[in-house]
Amino acid sequence: MLKKLIISSGLLAFAMIAKGQYENNSYAFLKLPFSARVAALGGENISATADELAMTTQNPALLSYVTDRTLYLHYMKYMDGINVSAAGFSRLSGERSSWAVTAQYVDYGKLRETTEEGTLTGTFTAKDIALSGIYTYNLSDYWSGGVRGNFIYGRYDTYSSFAIGVDLGVNYHHPETGFSFSLAARHLGGQIKSFDNRKEELPSEVLLGISKEMKYAPFRFSITLHDLTDWKKKTYRSNGLGRKLLDHLVGSIEFIPTNNFYLATSYNFLRGNEMKINGSGHWAGFSLGTGFNIKRLKVGLAYAKYHVSTSSFTFDLSYSL
């Protein structure tokens, strides 16, 4: 118990140092859902336990539920021609620990280059890359803790940057009751090389998540609270008092009749609030996804509405070697 308290206290203390670092940064791509299941769960979920390597991008402690020698590939068609891809591989290490390596890549396509007056002078390309190593240790039959180190590189035209970040997470899961609790601090760290002599911060944040499976029905409910160290940052539709409680909340429901199939839907309140147009949400904030297994092969699909003019489509493949 003492070890658990030390880990949890250190996690919060370290994250509080990074408070408020999500504003005005060039690393917002780290907040993208590099998983069909995460996309279906509203883009933020750190407590839904599943045999899916991609869930470790949300909470490294969830690696303890991933099958040995799992390989995963991910692709998301994002808004305005942006393409997102990811890959990963995991291994067990002894009876209580696991490790994994992952990579995330965002290609922004060709962008217009203009003068300050708006005159078109040509085009340029931009991309972001994150390479990560993950380690998870089972503290007991119910508790697990994990750490994820991230090496982050961005290149926009002739400008480039490099940063190093760390994710920390703990998870409590009781299989008999179907209750899961997680606490995570993500994107802690800093920039080593800036784009143009202007220091920018990582989108550091603390998250808390709870998931509960129903005892007599094949449903799991999840609530995730994100950006818990940032209550003052105003949203696009702020009332002048900073963020409301609902702006930190993502709620989701999963229908899981067997271990080989799931159907999920969710609502992200912050996304729905910021993407409203003339008082209409046009389904912004809602997500929907499904996944199924064919022997050792897992397939995941998700759809999310971000804006009245665009949506995202996500596709995952996972295979146990």
Disulfide bonds with the S-S distance in Angstrom:
none
